[in-house]
């Protein structure tokens, strides 16, 4: 990567672009923008950005078309901006290959956290998951060890696999289906009740306050998100 | 279905024709078949009536015209029956159709007027409810623009915090308005999945505390609380609205408890407060749109009067039910119960 990280914002609303520009530049990234599906696809091809922020409601069509087309030849991280109550749309976007989503309207701090997580995840995509630290929690995936405030936490093999999978995508959303596929196998891709039970047990063991989870965060209707490393204080969305 | 009924009408005409002819010699049985054509023409329109005309002609010919039980047309005037049946079918169905259209237009006009009335109430409520947060956002923003240099750091942070908080309030109002519009249009799409109600309750309580609820809010859920099939997001919105309603309408020293009753066929979430309760005359309308209970000494500002209506809409879309009860004990308190149906396979 040469120079500053370049963010392409695909949105047709001037007010959004205006405040995003100041926020993105304040974080020392560079920002370019596109207002339509056609322009976005063309720009990503001609001048590839490091990451794309994509609004799904565009004047000339559905933002999901951008994901569909771009994913044919590029794995640039894509973060989708979508209204809170459009879960189905978000799941579709994630299934098409989007990396994450942010609910509209959003706080800038939350958006930047997603952006960092997606960029970080892209850089470590080839290597294996290192040790992940969130608050007082330490997940050592290669050595299959989990500690909280220096004390070892005993997890069952399934609980560990679940946590390790979430840790591999720390800071990023993973859908119920993705977790079930990876940890329980494709035959159980729809058995979300297993997942809820195990997430509940896991929270009892690793959360500082299981009644207000700050490590394994719920994305209602979509999936889970392990809190961003070193930033466990981020409030659940 | 119209064709089945038309066939039945013709069959009935055959039976009536036979019955009458056994009582007295009848010169013109075809008149009875005319009734069998009129009935579908009035009830179902042209094509079923034309179908009945042909069927009547065949039945009349087969059962009543010599040689009986054959379909030979001996005389040209027998075809006249068919022609008359067809004319009656077409004219009557056209007339009946016009009457039906007029009736439909009347109903549509009435529905449009009702929709217009609801829309006006909605707009009045929205403009009123939006103005308060907008005023404070505009006020805080212009204070910062005009007097930034004179304001201390904490005053600046306070104004910025106010802008954020009021904007979040507006976002929530927009969500509720979208939800009620969808519920009214019958367009609420449920994204069914296994939902851990314990988590829903916890998230709702945490959100209420984050928004600065002054009341004591506690959860008292049984250990065997089963999962239910529901839309996680909407279930959270429904319960959130009920808890929010309790927060808005009770004094600060109130205790709000969320508990659950587990039945073989359902799980009920109950939000109970020990506040002053709802007046008896308002209770039957607790779940109606734009019904607000005004009481002195409550902690919060007014709501939009949509919260409980949305909660009911969401729960009913899940084929569940809602109940409001007040007083709960010692002449005080309000309890709102959201009942979700259970599937036998719930773990």
Interface residues (C-beta under 8 A of the other chain):
Chain A: X84 X85 X87 X88 X105 X107 X176 X192 X193 X196 X197 X200 X211 X212 X218 X220 X221 X235 X236
Chain B: X164 X167 X171 X175 X178 X179 X189 X191 X193 X194 X195 X196 X198 X199 X202 X203 X206 X210 X219 X227 X231 X232 X233 X236 X346 X347
